[in-house]
Amino acid sequence: MTVALSRLNQIKDSLISTLLLGNKSTPELWGILTVYFVQGILGLARLAISFFLKDDLALTPAQMGALTGIAVLPWVIKPVFGFMSDSLPIFGYRRRPYLILSGLLGSIAWLTLGTIVNNPWSATISLLLISLSVAVSDVIVDSLVVERARKESLGKAGSLQSLTWGISALGGLITAYLSGWLLQHLSNQTVFVITAIFPLIVAMVAGLIAEKPVNKNAHKTASKKSPIKQQLRQLWKAFKQKSILLPVAFIFIWQATPNADSAFFYFTTNELGFDPEFLGRVRLVTSVAALVGIGLYQKFLKTVSFRRILGWSIIISSGLGMTMLLLVTHTNRVIGIGDRWFSLGDSLILTVMGEIAFMPILVLSARLCPKGIEATLFALLMSILNLSGLVSHELGALLTQWLGVTETNFDRLWLLVIITNLSTLLPLPFLGWLPASDPQVEELEANVFPPTEVLEHHTLGSSSEDSMIPTVAPEFFAESARK
């Protein structure tokens, strides 16, 4: 009997280890994964937001694109939230109270959006508060991701990132079809009220985060030893190194190119007549495709050099993106493929490719961070990535307005598609800015950051206990982040 129980426990442990991609199962890890899962679940309201802005508030494609970009703002300034959490403990705790507050804020913001919001300005404020709540909770849980990634070998460097993004995609998968099905039977506002339940889960898992009360005297002493100005100087000294600055510039140029997401949403709903239920099916397909893309990267591509995988990803993604022209010009009908079938197949292929291209960006960002300031520098890198997403939305909105694409006029949508896809090729001449091999290996070989230059334990948001690391904005605010 004892042997059987022992064997059963071994199988159980092995299964958990496999599901967690080799990461050790701890209460804190499950708490972190729950927050990521809720981020995916919040996709339940993604279609409702789009239809609310389009139908209830009567925004144009350009206006929707601009508003969507503004909603990303809290993700651009996430290092500020990290500093607040690190420097301003609440009741002696730096993480749990902020996690609770973010959950309550998110719930209130969703309720507000579903009850009293009736104009673009109030909608903008509500969406900003929703984005703020998710950003703050993400700040709290992401530190462990980078700290663990820093300790991994290159072969395992993407395991935790793959797990967290996979959990988020799983949450999106569960609610993908429901997001459209609910809109067929309920109003946008009702969907918002239902979504308000999920941020409360974030507040509930705060107790799983391992944290000890802050010793006020020790905190003051540590603060004196590491003044903010000194920390910022050290951060700037690291950031301006070509080995870090050039790869970041490359990623920014790529991700900041304009997108046609808002215009294409109006085209599929107003011109092609896609209803919410079918768009839910499309989201289901893309959620499955996201998991497939993450799996393919984890299994076959995580050891491929960043320069090679991102270079080919840009070329292939740009080419595949041109397939949207077949739908926009109705050429798909000429070759005998219906609009809905073509849209499903196109979304599946583009999403798989998008995930394969995006995962190395996260891994590269983590690997670029030198020891001692990895938390603060990674926070800065992710904020720059989110800023590029904001620029992408705003440039897309301006381009949509300039070309005269409206909620009823799609005559020049084909040109918008061509321009946005060709623009993604702009960073190719600068492919040499990316590292040819693992940046951490290059760092050791070049001895770029000798031990004497490593920061003290209590750097701005980068202590092993309290570093706050942001990631990119969730899918309902950053649809085109994974170009």
N, C-alpha and C positions, 0 to 999 in steps of 0.2 A: 504494500500500500504506500509506504514511504517513498519507494523507488518510483512508483507511478506518479505520485504528486511532484516529486523532484523533476521527473521528465516533463510533466505538464508545465511546470514553472519555467523550465528551459525553453520549451516551445513558445510559451507566452512571451518570455523576454526576447527571444529571437525575432518573433513577429513584430513586437514593438520597435525593436532596433531597426528592422527592415523598413517599417512604415515611417520611422523618423530619420531615415537615410543615414543611420549610424550615429545620430546624436543621442546623448544620454537623456533618458527620461527623468525629468525633475518637475516638481509643481510649478516652478517659475517658467520653465519651457512651455508647459501646457498653458500657463497664463498668457505668455507671449503669443502662442499660436492661436489662442482664443481671440485676442485682439485683431490679429491678421484675418482670422475667419470672419469676424464681424465686419471688417472693412469690405470683404467680398460680399457678405450678406447685404450690405447697404446698397449694392447694385440693384436691389429690389426696386428702388425708386429712380433708377437711371432713366428709363423710358418715360416715367411720369414727369420727371423734371423737364425733359425735352418737349413733351407734348404740352406741358403747362406753359412753358415759355412761348411755344409756337401758337397754340390755340387760345389759351385763356388770357395771356398777356399780349398776343398778336405781335410778337417781335419778328423782325426780318432776319434772314440768315446771318447777315453781318452783325446785327445787334446781339443775336444769340452767341455767336462766336466771341464777340468782345466780352460779354458778361461771363461766359464760361472761363475765359482767360483770367478775368478779375478774381474769380472764385479760387484760383490757385495761389493767390497772394500769401495766405498763411503758410504755405509750404515753402515759400521763398525765404521767409524770415524765421524758419524753425530753429536756427542756432540761438535766437533770442529766447525762445521758450526753454531751450536746454540750459541757458545761462540762468534764467529765472528759477528753474527747478533746482539747479545745482546750488544757487546762492541764496535762495529764499525758501528755506524749508518751512512747511506748514505743520504746526504741532510737533516739530522735531523730525518730520519725515520729508524727504525730497521727492518721492515717487508716488506712493500710494494716494495721498490727497489729490495730487494733480490728475491721476488716473480717474479718481472718483468725480472730480469737478468736470473733467472733459466729457465723461459719460452723461452727466446731468445736463451740461450745456448742449450737447448734441440732441438729447431727447427734447429739450425745450425748443430748440431751433426747428426741429422737424415738426413739432406740434404747431409752432407759429406759422410755418410754411403751409400747413394743412388747414389753418383756420382763419387767420386774419390778413394774410398777404394777398394784395389785389392789384399791385402795380410794380413796374420794373425796379424801382428804387428799394422798396421793402423786400422784394425777392432777392435783390443783390445782397442786402444786409443779412437775410436769413441764410443764403447759400454761403456767405463768408463765415458766419458763425458755425455752420455745419462743418465747413472745411477746417475751421480753427479747432473744433472739438476733436476731429479725427487726427489732425496734425499734432496736437498736444499729446494725445494718447500714444501716437506713434513714436514721438520723441522719447517717451518713458520706456517703451519696450525694446527699441531698436539697439540700444547700447550693447546688449549682450550678443546681438548678432554679429556686430563688427569685432568685438573682443574675441569671440570664438573664431571668427573667420581669420583673424590675424594670426592665431596660433596654429591654424591648419596648414598642411602642405598644399602645394598648388593642385595636386591631384584631388584633394578634398575641399578645395577653397570654395567651391560653389555649392556644397551640400546643404549648409544652413540657409543660404540665400534661396536655393531651389526649394527647400522645405517651406520656408515662410511664404514665398510667392506661390507655391503650389497650394498651400492652405488657403490663401486668399482667393486663388482661382477656384478652389473647391467651393468656397462660400458663394462665389459668383455663379458657379455651375448649378448649385442647389436652387438659387433664386432666378436663374436666367429665364427659363420659360414662364415662371410665375410672374415676372415683371410685366410681361405682355398679357398673359391670361387675366391677371387682376384688372388691367386697364380696360379689358373687354367687358367687365362686369361691374367695376367700381370707378369712381371719379379719381382724378389725380390727387385731390385733397385727402381722400380716404386712404390712398396708398401711402401718403406722407405720414398720416397719423399711425398707421400700422408700423411703418419703418421706425417711428419714434421709440418703439419698444427696445430695439436692438442696442442702442448706445448704453442703455441701463446695464446690459450684460458686461460691458467694459468696466463699469463702476463696481460690479459685483466681484470680478476676478482680481480686483486690486489686492485682496488679501493673499493671493498666491505669489505676489512679487516679494522676493526675499530682500528684506531691508531692516537695518537696525537704526534706532533713533540716533539723530545727529548729536554729538557732544558739542555744545555751543562753544566752549572754551577752545576745544581742539579745532573747531571750524574757524574761529577767529584767528588762531595762531597760524593755521594753514593759509588763510587769506592774506595775512601779513607777509608770509614767506613768498607768496606768488601773486604780486600785484597784477591788475588787469592789463595795464600798459605793457608789462613785460610779457605777459601771455600773448597779447596781440602781436608784439614784435616777433616772438618766436613763431607764431602762426604764419605771419607774412614772410619770414625768412624761409620757412619750409615751402610755402605756396609758390614763391617766385622762382624756385628751382625749375630749370627747364624740364627735368624728368617728371615733374608734376604739372606744371603750367601748360605745357604743350599738349599732352593728352586731354586735359580738361578743355582747352580751347577747341580741340578737334571735336569732342563730344558736343560741346555747346553749339558749334556751327551746324553740326548735323541735326541736332534736335530742335534748333530754333527756326528751321526752314518752315515756311507757311504750310498749313493744312487746309483741306476742303471739307472737313467733317460736317460742319453745320449746314453748308450748302447741299451736301450729299444727303443729309437727313431730310431736308425739305423736298428734295427730288424724289426720294424713295416713298415718302408719304403723300405728297401732293400730286406728283406726276405719275408714279407707278401704282399708287393706291395701296401700299403696304399698310396693313392694319397693325395695331399693337400686338395682337396675338401672334402674327407671323414674325414681327420683329423680335418677340420673345423667343421664337424658335431660332432665329439668327443668333441671338445672344447665347442660347444653349449650345449651338454649334461652335461659336467662338470660344466659349468657356472650356469645352472639351478640347478644342484645338490648342488653347493656351496650355493645358495640362500636357498635351502631346509635345508641344514645343519645349516645355521645361524638361520633360522626360528625355527627349532627344539630346538636348544640350548636356544634361547630367550624364547620360550614358555614353555619348560618342564625342562630344565637342569641347568638354571643359578643359582639356589639356592642349587644345589647338591655340596657337599664338593669337594674341589680341589683334595684332596687325592683320593677320590673314583672315580671321573670322569676321571682323568688322568690315574689312575691305570688300570681301565677297558678299556680305550681308547687304551693304549699301547698293551694290550693283544689282543683285538679284531682287531686292525689295523694290527698287525703282522700276525695274522691268515688269515685275508682277503687278505693281500698282497701276500700270498702264492698261491692265485688263478692265479697269473701271470704265474706260472709253467705250468698250463694247456695250455696256449697259446704258451709258449716258446717250449714246447715238442710236440705241436700239438695234445695233448690229447683231446682238445675240438672238433676236427674233428671226433675223434673216437666215441664220445658220441652224435654226430649229431648236434653240434652247430658251425656255420660258424665263421670264424675269426673276421669278422666285427661285427656281432651281439654280440659275446662274449666280444669283446673289448669295445663296447658301454655300455653293462651291467656292466662290471667290473669297468669301469671308473666312472660310476654313483655311485655305491655303495661305492667305495673307497673315492671319493670326499666328499660325505655326511659325512662319518666317519671322514675324515680328518678335515673338518670344525668344527665338534662337538668337536674334540680333540684340535683344535687350539684356538678356542674362549676363553676357560678358561685360556690359557696361557697369552693372552692379559689382561684379567680381573685380573688375579692373579698378573701380573707385576704391574698394576696400584694400586692394593690394598696393595702391599708390601711397597709402598713408604710412609715414615713418613711425617707428616705435616711439611712444611717449606723447604724441599728439594725435594719435589715430582717431580718437573720438571727435575732437574739435575739427580737425581737417576734413574728416568724412562728413560731418555736419555741413561744412561749407561746400563741399563737392556736391552733395545732394541738393542743397539749396540752389546752386548754380544750375543743376540739371532741371529743377522745377522752374527756375527762371526762364530757361530755354523753352519749356513747355508753354509758359505764359506768352513769350514772344511769338511762338509758333501760332497760337490762337489769335493773337492780335494782328499779326501779319496776314493770316488767312482771312480775318474779318475785313481788313483794309483791301485786300486783293479781291475779295468777293464783292465789296461795294464798288470798287473801281471797274470791274468787269460788268457790272450791272446785273448780277445774278440776284434774283429776289425770290420770294415765296411762290411766285407764279411764272417768272421768266427764267428759263434754263437754257436759252439759246447759246450762251457762251460758257456753259458749265464744262464743256469738253476742253476749252482752253484753260480753265482753272485747274482741271485735273492734270493736264500736260505740264503746266508751270510748276505746280506743287510737287509732282513726281520728279521732274528734272532738277528741281532745286535741291533734292536730297543728294545729288551727285556732287554738290559744291565742295564738300570736304575731301574728296578723293585726292586732289593734288597734295594734300597735307597728311597723307597716310603715314608718312615717315615720322610724324610727331608721336605716333603710338609706339610703345615699347615693343621690341622684337621678341622679348622673352619675359619671364616673370619679373616684375619690378622689384620685388623683395630680394631676388637673387642678384639683380643688377645693383641694388643698394648695398648689399654686403660686399660685392666685388669692388665697387667704386669707393666704398666707405664714405658715402656722401654725408651721412649723419653719424659722426663719431660719438661715443658715449658721453663725452664732455658737453655735447650740445643737446642731449636729451633733456626734456623738461622734467621738473619735479613731479611727484605723484599727483599733486593737486593742481592740475592745469584746468583751464576754462572748460568745464563740461567734459573732462576726459579722465577722471579718476576711475579706477577699476570698479568702484562701487557705484558711482553716480554719473557716468558719462551718458549724454543724451544724444542719440544718433537719429537723424531723420532719414526717411526714404522718400520715394517719389509719391506724388499725389495719387489717391485712389482713382479707379477707372472712371467713375462718374464725373470727375473733374478733369481728367487727363486722358481722354480717349486716344489721342494721337501720340502719346509719349513714346510708344514702342514703334518707331518708324521702321 
